[in-house]
Amino acid sequence: MKKRLPRLTSLAVVLLILVCAFPAYASKTKLQVIHRAVIHEEWVQRHLEGFYAENPDIEVEFIWIPTGEYLQKLQVLFASGTIGDLVEMNPSYNYGYFAKEGLWTDLEPFIAQDGFDLSPFYPTALDAARINGTLYMIPFSIHPGVSALFYNKTLFEKAGVELPTADWTYDDWLAAAKALTLDTNGDGKIDQYGMQAPITWPSIMTVFHSFGGGWIDETGTKSALNTEASVDAIQWMADLFLKHKVSPWSSEMVASPFATGQVATMLGGYWDVAGTANLMQEGMEWEVVTAPAGPAGVITGPSSFDGYAIPAASKNKEAAWKLIKYMLGDERLYDYVASGLNPTTNGEINSHPDFQGLKGHTTFIKSLDEGNYIPTPMPANFRAGELRSAVISGLEAILLGDVPVSDGVKQIDAAVQRVLDRP
């Protein structure tokens, strides 16, 4: 046996050398990340190589989920205990409700241990990400609401209608929309409309706030839909279709109605700029200006944001935090804005000279810098998704003329309150 010891010792030395030579391979942490597909996928993928270069001991596995399925899949993953180590979140995906259930990790200790500088980030966004004073998510992008009016300059000039300005009101907008609603080929049918009525959720909320209304009260426990301001907002939206006829119905819309010239104006968000630029019909000029002010003088609607949260059940919290820090670095956030996705929550990046010439950029950033945007009001029980479905379903019946505004509002109000009364 003594004669074999040197050979065994030599083998042990070789194995030790191999382990030391390949430490990353021997100790890789596998990080599972839940992320929305398409919207942010390319941005994240572009920067993985850099993350691996700085963190060779971490291997990231992504589960990409389409936006339309995101909330449902998150609920399934939480219930099954397979939520992973890091989740892209948005208040609309029941972020607050999950926090209430104790399903997120407090990020303050990680921020403190590394001295992570949050000073360039918009305070309102960080405050909105805190639930009962605890920061469970750090936002990387912010949507400054549907706070701009997109207008087809070519159609305005052709019709001899005055171009929109930053001090327009809803009355100015409606007057222009009437003048721009035309039968251009003389066949007796309207083929050019003055506006694409605000019927998406973000634009609906903008109209509510522009009239001084909303969907829930400040406590998040009572519906605010059956108030004078909210009823006036809904009546205004219904009149666009049923009285003034300045907007096509959804069934009458062509694909990309603004870009093709079917409608002359629309309320839009930052995320609409890149898509409009890519789809705009050749020969048509378009511009972006601050959204018109409604009767309450409000020029923008609720903002929202996307960020990263670490599930409380994660076994790899330190590795997840490293990925958060990396993706919130200046280079990655600069690339995020340059890609036309949205402004970031880092005001210094948004103010970079390279972005000041981008169409619409300064219009939206002005709202953020001046604090004119409104954080998305959230129900106390955090059932935002259910509330949104109740409101949209009820509004459709009103806008189609199936239900009078007064009756429809009462029905929506009751449906919203039923959701708010749930635990």
C-alpha positions as CSV (number, residue, x, y, z in Angstrom):
1,M,0.0,0.0,0.0
2,K,2.8,2.4,0.8
3,K,4.1,2.1,-2.8
4,R,0.7,3.3,-4.1
5,L,0.5,6.4,-2.0
6,P,2.6,8.6,-4.3
7,R,0.3,7.8,-7.2
8,L,-2.8,8.6,-5.2
9,T,-1.2,11.8,-3.9
10,S,-0.3,12.8,-7.5
11,L,-3.9,12.1,-8.6
12,A,-5.3,14.3,-5.8
13,V,-2.9,17.1,-6.8
14,V,-4.1,16.9,-10.4
15,L,-7.7,17.0,-9.4
16,L,-7.0,20.0,-7.1
17,I,-5.3,21.8,-10.0
18,L,-8.3,21.1,-12.3
19,V,-10.8,22.5,-9.7
20,C,-8.7,25.6,-9.2
21,A,-8.3,26.1,-12.9
22,F,-12.1,26.0,-13.5
23,P,-13.7,27.5,-10.4
24,A,-16.6,29.0,-12.3
25,Y,-17.6,25.7,-13.8
26,A,-17.4,24.0,-10.4
27,S,-19.5,26.5,-8.6
28,K,-22.0,28.1,-11.0
29,T,-25.2,29.4,-9.5
30,K,-28.2,28.8,-11.7
31,L,-30.5,31.8,-11.7
32,Q,-34.0,31.5,-12.9
33,V,-35.6,34.7,-14.2
34,I,-39.2,35.3,-15.1
35,H,-39.5,37.9,-17.8
36,R,-42.0,39.3,-20.3
37,A,-41.3,38.1,-23.8
38,V,-40.7,40.4,-26.8
39,I,-41.0,43.8,-25.1
40,H,-37.8,43.6,-23.2
41,E,-36.3,40.4,-24.4
42,E,-33.9,41.8,-27.0
43,W,-32.7,44.4,-24.6
44,V,-31.9,41.9,-21.9
45,Q,-30.3,39.4,-24.3
46,R,-27.9,42.1,-25.7
47,H,-26.3,42.5,-22.3
48,L,-26.1,38.9,-21.0
49,E,-22.5,38.5,-22.4
50,G,-21.4,41.5,-20.3
51,F,-23.1,40.2,-17.2
52,Y,-21.4,36.8,-17.6
53,A,-18.0,38.4,-18.1
54,E,-18.4,40.1,-14.7
55,N,-20.1,37.1,-13.1
56,P,-18.7,33.9,-14.5
57,D,-20.1,32.0,-11.6
58,I,-23.7,32.7,-12.5
59,E,-25.8,31.0,-15.2
60,V,-29.1,32.6,-16.1
61,E,-32.1,30.6,-17.3
62,F,-35.0,32.8,-18.6
63,I,-38.7,31.9,-18.7
64,W,-40.2,34.3,-21.3
65,I,-43.9,34.9,-21.0
66,P,-46.1,36.9,-23.4
67,T,-47.5,40.1,-21.9
68,G,-51.1,38.9,-22.3
69,E,-50.5,35.8,-20.2
70,Y,-48.1,37.3,-17.7
71,L,-50.3,37.8,-14.6
72,Q,-52.0,34.4,-15.0
73,K,-48.7,32.6,-15.3
74,L,-47.2,34.5,-12.3
75,Q,-50.1,33.3,-10.2
76,V,-49.6,29.7,-11.3
77,L,-45.8,30.0,-10.6
78,F,-46.3,31.4,-7.2
79,A,-48.9,28.8,-6.3
80,S,-46.7,25.9,-7.5
81,G,-43.6,27.2,-5.8
82,T,-41.7,27.6,-9.1
83,I,-41.5,31.3,-9.3
84,G,-37.7,31.3,-9.6
85,D,-35.2,33.9,-8.4
86,L,-36.0,37.1,-10.1
87,V,-39.2,38.5,-11.7
88,E,-39.8,41.4,-14.0
89,M,-42.8,43.3,-12.4
90,N,-45.3,46.0,-13.0
91,P,-48.0,47.3,-10.7
92,S,-50.6,46.0,-13.1
93,Y,-49.4,42.4,-12.4
94,N,-50.6,42.4,-8.8
95,Y,-47.2,43.5,-7.5
96,G,-48.8,45.0,-4.4
97,Y,-51.0,42.0,-3.8
98,F,-48.0,39.7,-3.9
99,A,-46.2,42.0,-1.5
100,K,-49.2,41.9,0.9
101,E,-48.9,38.1,0.9
102,G,-45.2,38.2,1.8
103,L,-44.0,36.9,-1.5
104,W,-41.2,39.4,-2.2
105,T,-37.8,40.1,-0.7
106,D,-37.0,43.5,1.0
107,L,-34.3,45.0,-1.2
108,E,-33.2,47.7,1.2
109,P,-30.5,45.5,2.9
110,F,-29.0,44.8,-0.5
111,I,-29.0,48.5,-1.5
112,A,-27.4,49.4,1.8
113,Q,-24.7,46.7,1.7
114,D,-23.5,47.8,-1.7
115,G,-24.2,51.5,-1.4
116,F,-26.3,51.3,-4.5
117,D,-27.0,54.9,-5.5
118,L,-30.7,55.6,-6.0
119,S,-30.4,59.4,-6.1
120,P,-30.7,59.7,-9.9
121,F,-34.0,57.7,-9.9
122,Y,-37.3,59.5,-9.8
123,P,-38.5,59.6,-6.2
124,T,-42.1,59.2,-7.2
125,A,-41.3,56.0,-9.0
126,L,-39.4,54.6,-6.0
127,D,-42.2,55.7,-3.6
128,A,-44.8,53.9,-5.8
129,A,-42.7,50.8,-5.7
130,R,-42.7,50.8,-1.9
131,I,-45.5,48.8,-0.2
132,N,-46.1,49.9,3.4
133,G,-42.7,51.6,3.3
134,T,-40.8,48.6,2.1
135,L,-39.0,48.6,-1.3
136,Y,-39.6,45.2,-2.9
137,M,-38.9,46.3,-6.5
138,I,-36.5,48.7,-8.2
139,P,-38.0,50.1,-11.4
140,F,-35.8,50.4,-14.5
141,S,-38.3,52.0,-16.8
142,I,-41.2,54.4,-16.3
143,H,-44.2,55.1,-18.5
144,P,-45.0,58.8,-18.2
145,G,-48.6,58.1,-18.9
146,V,-50.5,58.8,-22.1
147,S,-49.3,62.3,-21.9
148,A,-48.9,63.4,-25.6
149,L,-51.0,64.1,-28.6
150,F,-49.7,62.5,-31.8
151,Y,-50.9,64.4,-34.9
152,N,-50.6,64.0,-38.6
153,K,-49.2,67.3,-39.8
154,T,-49.8,66.5,-43.4
155,L,-53.5,66.0,-42.9
156,F,-53.8,69.1,-40.8
157,E,-52.1,71.3,-43.4
158,K,-54.1,69.7,-46.2
159,A,-57.4,70.5,-44.5
160,G,-56.2,74.0,-43.4
161,V,-56.6,73.2,-39.7
162,E,-54.4,75.0,-37.2
163,L,-51.7,72.7,-35.8
164,P,-51.9,71.6,-32.2
165,T,-49.9,73.4,-29.5
166,A,-48.9,72.6,-26.0
167,D,-51.7,74.8,-24.6
168,W,-54.6,73.1,-26.4
169,T,-57.7,72.0,-24.4
170,Y,-60.1,69.2,-25.1
171,D,-62.4,71.7,-26.8
172,D,-59.6,72.6,-29.2
173,W,-58.9,69.0,-29.9
174,L,-62.6,68.1,-30.5
175,A,-63.0,71.2,-32.8
176,A,-60.0,70.1,-34.9
177,A,-61.2,66.5,-35.0
178,K,-64.6,67.6,-36.4
179,A,-62.8,69.6,-39.1
180,L,-60.6,66.6,-40.0
181,T,-63.4,64.0,-40.2
182,L,-64.0,63.8,-43.9
183,D,-65.3,61.8,-46.8
184,T,-62.2,62.3,-48.9
185,N,-63.3,60.3,-52.0
186,G,-66.9,61.5,-52.2
187,D,-68.5,58.1,-51.9
188,G,-70.8,59.2,-49.0
189,K,-68.7,57.4,-46.4
190,I,-66.3,58.8,-43.9
191,D,-62.8,57.5,-44.6
192,Q,-60.7,60.0,-42.6
193,Y,-61.4,60.6,-38.9
194,G,-60.2,63.4,-36.7
195,M,-59.1,61.2,-33.9
196,Q,-58.6,57.7,-32.6
197,A,-60.8,57.8,-29.5
198,P,-59.0,57.0,-26.2
199,I,-60.2,53.4,-25.7
200,T,-57.1,51.7,-24.5
201,W,-56.7,51.4,-20.7
202,P,-53.9,54.0,-20.4
203,S,-55.7,56.5,-22.5
204,I,-59.0,55.9,-20.7
205,M,-57.3,56.7,-17.4
206,T,-55.8,59.9,-18.9
207,V,-59.3,61.1,-19.8
208,F,-60.6,60.3,-16.4
209,H,-57.9,62.3,-14.7
210,S,-58.3,65.1,-17.3
211,F,-61.8,65.6,-16.1
212,G,-60.8,65.3,-12.4
213,G,-62.1,61.8,-12.0
214,G,-60.7,58.4,-11.5
215,W,-61.6,54.8,-11.0
216,I,-61.1,54.5,-7.2
217,D,-60.8,57.0,-4.3
218,E,-57.6,57.9,-2.4
219,T,-58.1,55.1,0.1
220,G,-58.2,52.5,-2.6
221,T,-61.4,51.0,-1.0
222,K,-64.2,52.9,-2.8
223,S,-65.2,53.3,-6.4
224,A,-64.9,56.8,-7.8
225,L,-66.6,56.0,-11.1
226,N,-70.1,57.3,-10.1
227,T,-68.9,60.8,-9.4
228,E,-69.7,63.9,-11.5
229,A,-66.2,64.1,-12.9
230,S,-65.9,60.5,-13.9
231,V,-69.4,60.5,-15.4
232,D,-68.5,63.6,-17.4
233,A,-65.4,61.8,-18.7
234,I,-67.4,58.7,-19.8
235,Q,-70.0,60.9,-21.4
236,W,-67.3,62.7,-23.4
237,M,-65.9,59.4,-24.6
238,A,-69.3,58.1,-25.6
239,D,-70.1,61.4,-27.5
240,L,-67.0,60.9,-29.7
241,F,-68.6,57.9,-31.2
242,L,-72.3,58.4,-30.8
243,K,-72.8,62.2,-31.2
244,H,-69.8,63.7,-32.9
245,K,-68.7,60.6,-34.9
246,V,-65.1,61.7,-35.1
247,S,-63.6,58.3,-34.4
248,P,-63.9,55.0,-36.1
249,W,-65.2,52.0,-34.2
250,S,-62.7,49.2,-33.5
251,S,-64.4,47.1,-36.2
252,E,-63.9,50.0,-38.7
253,M,-60.2,50.6,-37.9
254,V,-57.5,49.5,-40.3
255,A,-54.2,48.2,-38.9
256,S,-52.3,51.2,-37.4
257,P,-55.0,53.8,-38.2
258,F,-52.8,56.8,-37.2
259,A,-49.8,55.6,-39.3
260,T,-51.9,55.0,-42.3
261,G,-53.8,58.3,-42.1
262,Q,-57.2,56.9,-41.2
263,V,-57.2,59.1,-38.1
264,A,-55.5,62.5,-37.8
265,T,-54.8,62.5,-34.0
266,M,-54.4,60.1,-31.1
267,L,-53.3,60.2,-27.5
268,G,-50.1,58.2,-27.1
269,G,-47.4,57.1,-24.8
270,Y,-43.6,57.1,-25.2
271,W,-43.8,53.5,-26.4
272,D,-45.9,54.5,-29.4
273,V,-43.2,56.7,-30.9
274,A,-40.9,53.9,-32.3
275,G,-43.8,51.9,-33.7
276,T,-45.3,55.0,-35.3
277,A,-42.0,55.9,-36.9
278,N,-41.6,52.4,-38.4
279,L,-45.2,52.2,-39.7
280,M,-45.9,55.8,-40.8
281,Q,-47.1,56.0,-44.4
282,E,-44.5,57.4,-46.8
283,G,-45.0,61.1,-47.5
284,M,-46.9,61.9,-44.3
285,E,-45.3,64.1,-41.6
286,W,-46.2,63.7,-38.0
287,E,-45.4,65.3,-34.7
288,V,-45.8,64.9,-31.0
289,V,-47.0,67.6,-28.6
290,T,-48.1,67.8,-25.0
291,A,-51.6,66.3,-24.6
292,P,-54.5,68.7,-24.4
293,A,-55.7,69.8,-21.0
294,G,-59.1,68.5,-19.9
295,P,-61.7,70.4,-17.9
296,A,-59.7,69.9,-14.7
297,G,-56.6,71.3,-16.3
298,V,-54.7,68.0,-16.0
299,I,-52.5,67.2,-19.0
300,T,-51.5,63.7,-18.3
301,G,-52.7,60.4,-16.8
302,P,-51.4,57.9,-14.4
303,S,-47.8,56.7,-14.9
304,S,-46.6,53.2,-14.4
305,F,-43.2,51.4,-14.4
306,D,-41.4,48.1,-14.9
307,G,-38.9,46.8,-12.5
308,Y,-37.2,43.8,-10.9
309,A,-38.3,42.0,-7.7
310,I,-36.8,39.0,-5.9
311,P,-39.3,36.3,-4.7
312,A,-39.0,35.6,-1.0
313,A,-38.7,31.9,-1.9
314,S,-35.6,32.4,-4.0
315,K,-32.5,30.5,-2.9
316,N,-30.2,32.7,-4.9
317,K,-31.0,36.2,-3.7
318,E,-27.4,37.5,-3.9
319,A,-27.1,36.3,-7.5
320,A,-30.4,37.9,-8.3
321,W,-29.3,41.2,-6.8
322,K,-26.2,41.1,-8.9
323,L,-28.3,40.9,-12.1
324,I,-30.6,43.7,-10.9
325,K,-27.5,45.9,-10.3
326,Y,-26.1,45.1,-13.7
327,M,-29.2,45.8,-15.7
328,L,-29.7,49.1,-13.8
329,G,-26.2,50.2,-14.8
330,D,-25.8,53.4,-16.9
331,E,-24.8,51.5,-20.0
332,R,-27.8,49.2,-20.0
333,L,-30.2,52.0,-19.2
334,Y,-28.7,54.2,-21.9
335,D,-29.3,51.4,-24.4
336,Y,-32.9,51.0,-23.1
337,V,-33.8,54.6,-24.0
338,A,-31.8,54.4,-27.3
339,S,-33.9,51.4,-28.3
340,G,-37.1,53.5,-28.1
341,L,-38.7,51.3,-25.4
342,N,-39.5,53.9,-22.7
343,P,-37.7,56.5,-20.5
344,T,-35.8,54.9,-17.7
345,T,-36.4,55.7,-14.0
346,N,-32.9,57.3,-14.0
347,G,-33.4,61.0,-14.8
348,E,-29.8,61.5,-15.6
349,I,-29.9,59.0,-18.4
350,N,-33.1,60.5,-19.8
351,S,-31.4,63.9,-20.0
352,H,-28.4,62.6,-22.0
353,P,-27.7,65.0,-24.9
354,D,-27.9,62.0,-27.4
355,F,-31.7,61.7,-26.7
356,Q,-32.8,65.3,-26.9
357,G,-33.3,65.1,-30.7
358,L,-35.5,62.1,-30.6
359,K,-39.1,62.8,-31.7
360,G,-41.3,63.3,-28.7
361,H,-38.6,62.6,-26.1
362,T,-38.5,66.0,-24.5
363,T,-42.3,66.2,-24.4
364,F,-42.5,63.1,-22.3
365,I,-39.4,63.8,-20.2
366,K,-40.8,67.2,-19.3
367,S,-43.8,65.6,-17.7
368,L,-41.4,63.4,-15.7
369,D,-39.0,66.1,-14.7
370,E,-41.7,68.5,-13.6
371,G,-43.6,65.8,-11.8
372,N,-46.8,66.3,-13.8
373,Y,-47.5,62.6,-14.1
374,I,-49.7,60.8,-11.6
375,P,-48.6,57.5,-10.0
376,T,-51.1,54.8,-10.9
377,P,-53.8,54.6,-8.1
378,M,-53.9,51.1,-6.7
379,P,-56.7,49.4,-4.9
380,A,-56.1,48.6,-1.2
381,N,-56.5,44.9,-1.9
382,F,-54.2,45.2,-4.9
383,R,-56.7,43.5,-7.3
384,A,-55.9,45.9,-10.1
385,G,-56.2,43.4,-12.9
386,E,-59.8,42.5,-11.9
387,L,-60.8,46.1,-11.6
388,R,-59.4,47.0,-15.0
389,S,-61.4,44.2,-16.6
390,A,-64.6,45.3,-14.9
391,V,-64.2,48.9,-16.1
392,I,-63.3,48.0,-19.7
393,S,-66.1,45.5,-20.0
394,G,-68.7,48.1,-18.8
395,L,-67.3,50.9,-20.9
396,E,-67.6,48.8,-24.1
397,A,-71.3,48.5,-23.6
398,I,-71.7,52.3,-23.1
399,L,-69.5,53.3,-26.1
400,L,-71.3,51.0,-28.4
401,G,-74.6,52.6,-27.4
402,D,-76.0,49.4,-25.9
403,V,-76.5,51.1,-22.5
404,P,-77.2,54.7,-21.6
405,V,-74.3,56.4,-19.8
406,S,-76.2,56.9,-16.5
407,D,-77.2,53.2,-16.3
408,G,-73.8,51.9,-17.6
409,V,-71.9,54.0,-15.0
410,K,-74.0,52.5,-12.2
411,Q,-73.3,49.0,-13.4
412,I,-69.6,49.6,-13.7
413,D,-69.5,51.3,-10.3
414,A,-71.2,48.3,-8.7
415,A,-68.9,45.9,-10.4
416,V,-65.8,47.8,-9.3
417,Q,-67.0,48.1,-5.7
418,R,-67.6,44.3,-5.6
419,V,-64.0,43.8,-6.4
420,L,-62.8,46.4,-3.9
421,D,-64.8,44.7,-1.2
422,R,-63.0,41.4,-1.6
423,P,-60.1,40.7,0.8
